[in-house]
């Protein structure tokens, strides 16, 4: 039996994080496509465009950093919350940050679109667990 293959979206300005995250996600054997954005505005432009009308173009899971230039993760979430109900499918969204501040964790839980808050670094095993759990996300 083959594993389910997921489309993943990484939103993070750190090119090293993006590189290592891609390698670890690919190593799970559970990804078919990994799309990268380096700030929230790039990602919102994608999610607001024509691409968002076709479920095949949308990711199954989003990993969102908080601290980014131009449009940070909080600003992205504000915009994403406004448009997410128009998508033809639901997506898991994980806030991924090196911050262990309880205020950030609490703030992330105020957004209906956020599945969970994860503290960096993330291991390959953790990515695999998250990808395996996607089928149970509503």
Secondary structure, DSSP 8 states (H G I E B T S, - for coil): -----EEEEEE-S-HHHHHHHHHHHHHTT-EEEEEEESSHHHHHHHHHSGGGGSGGGS-SEEEE-S--SSS-HHHHHHHHHHHGGGSSS--EEEEEES---HHHHHHHTT-TT--EEEES---HHHHHHHHHTGGG--
